[in-house]
């Protein structure tokens, strides 16, 4: 699994994670939503937004069947 967790900027809420077993699957998060992408087709597959929550981290399980997020309640 590739996880681009840039800890250099504490205010940076963006994260990206690619699944090593599913090379076409990438998950991204920002302060507004979590998105799942098919990189081969350059297509957004899923967008999740939850009111009053900020996503700080995202990870894709090795089998590509689950996404785990770290969130903060506002």
N, C-alpha and C positions, 0 to 999 in steps of 0.2 A: 504494500500500500504506500502511495506517495502522499505525504501530508505537508503542505506548504504553510506551516504555522510560523509566521513572522513575529517573533517576540520582541523585536527591536522597537516597536511603536505600541505603547500600552493603549492608545486611543484607537487603534486600528481594529475594527470589528470584523473585517473581511477574512475569510478562510476558504481554502480550496483543498479538495481531497480526491485523489484518483484511486480506483480499486485495481490492484495488480492482477487479480484474477479475471477482471472484466475491463479490458483496456479501453473500451468504448464508453465507459461510464465515469462521469465526473460529477461531484457534488460541490456546490459553492454556497457560501452564506455571507450575508451582510447584516447590517443593523435592521434591515427591513424584511428580509425573507431568506428562505433556503430554496435552492434550485438544483434540480437533477438534469444533467445534460447527456446527450448522445454526441460524443465528439466526432465520430465518423460522419454523421449526417449534419453536424452543426445545428442540432435541434434541441430545444428545451423540452424535456419530457414531463416535468412536474415543478410546480411552484407552491411553496407553503408559506403563508403569512399568518402570524398569530398576533392579535391586538394586544398591546401592552407587554410584549416580550421582544427581546433583542437576542439574536443568535450570535454567539461569540466564537464558536468552534463547530466544525462538522467533520464527520468521519464516515466512511463507507465500510461495512463489514466485508471481509475477504470474499464471501460468496456473492456479493452484490445484491443481496436480498433485503438488507436493512441499512438505514442511515441513523447515526447517533449524533445528536447535537448537544452543545452546551449553551444554555440560555440564561438570560437575566430577566427577571420580572421588573417592569418599570413601576 
